[in-house]
Amino acid sequence: MRRLSFVIFTLSFGVALFAKDIKTVVLKTQPEMHCANCEKKIKDNIRFEKGVKSIKTDLGKKTVTVEYDADKTNVQNIIKGFKKIKYEATEVKKAPKNE
């Protein structure tokens, strides 16, 4: 029984040790993303930036949501990736909640 408890503890500790710090950022671009070609250009290029896990675009809101590994990159590096493809990206800040 002790051996089983030790194995379970060791496995759970190992999983916690290797857990990734996944974060999400919402960006607006300039020029604005306004068509399927813009959307494709962004997705096809930004997905290769180091640490990027997923990209979702919203043509209606003209936003790009990037999920990334914070251990490998940060928001500033993702913004630099947009500059490589001739877009200026800015982070969308959440509006403060009224209480």
Secondary structure, DSSP 8 states (H G I E B T S, - for coil): -HHHHHHHHHHHHHHHHT---EEEEEEEEES---SHHHHHHHHHHHTTSTTEEEEEEETTTTEEEEEEETTT--HHHHHHHHHHTT-EEEE--------
